């Protein structure tokens, strides 16, 4: 059981880091939307390609038209924070109960 508890704890840490990194990529995408970045810049293209599939799904699911205001990054950030707190917290708690 100790090995599985350690595995769950390691998985929780990896998920925590992955969600945190993606959270910062979403924030970078929101900041880039305020300026006019070079669309051929490799960093800008990476940020766009990494975030657009998720943001597009959220935009498609939103029934509201807010006059051009895109709130999809806010919704994704809130979902990531929920995922981080709930999933990572559950994995850490489960791993501690097995140690």
Secondary structure as the mmCIF struct_conf table of DSSP 4:
data_model
#
loop_
_struct_conf.conf_type_id
_struct_conf.id
_struct_conf.beg_label_comp_id
_struct_conf.beg_label_asym_id
_struct_conf.beg_label_seq_id
_struct_conf.end_label_comp_id
_struct_conf.end_label_asym_id
_struct_conf.end_label_seq_id
HELX_RH_AL_P HELX_RH_AL_P1 UNK A 2 UNK A 32
TURN_TY1_P TURN_TY1_P1 UNK A 33 UNK A 34
BEND BEND1 UNK A 35 UNK A 35
TURN_TY1_P TURN_TY1_P2 UNK A 39 UNK A 40
HELX_RH_AL_P HELX_RH_AL_P2 UNK A 42 UNK A 61
TURN_TY1_P TURN_TY1_P3 UNK A 67 UNK A 68
HELX_RH_AL_P HELX_RH_AL_P3 UNK A 72 UNK A 83
HELX_RH_PI_P HELX_RH_PI_P1 UNK A 84 UNK A 88
HELX_RH_AL_P HELX_RH_AL_P4 UNK A 89 UNK A 98
#
